[in-house]
Amino acid sequence: MGEGCGMKTFTLEEAQSLLPVLESLLKRAIEGKRSADEVSSGLSELARRIYLSGGMRVDASKAARLRAEVEAHLQCVRESVAEIDSIGAQVKDLEAGQLDFPCRLDDQVVLLCWRMGEPAIEHWHTAESSFKDRQPIDERFRRRSTSGGRPN
């Protein structure tokens, strides 16, 4: 219970095996965000036209419909991200599709990192550094079994 304020950690294999489900959640979130942005710009275009026409011919129901649509897309984004969170992975950058997985390496917790489109998790970085400082996964990650090594 007292494990570092309940942060879930993953072995490389565990993180790797979750990629398919995380990728589909990530795609849903990214598409939702994209749709929300598109509808939003349609909404500002509508607002601009309303403003230019002196606010006479306001299609209030259309504006309300578009606002509800944006909200529905954003809700889908929030739910997808919440689901990723509940699995224990961290969304670092939604646009870029970047995820971090806390991983116990010796006596510290580091972050395995993965970006959408990469075939596998091949990089990691320390909790203090960022995606751009990421380093290639080395043997220390691969030789770990979930139990933390075999008894002799």
Helices and strands as residue ranges (DSSP letters): G 4-6, H 12-52, H 60-87, E 90-93, E 98-105, E 108-115, E 123-126, G 131-133, E 135-136, H 139-142
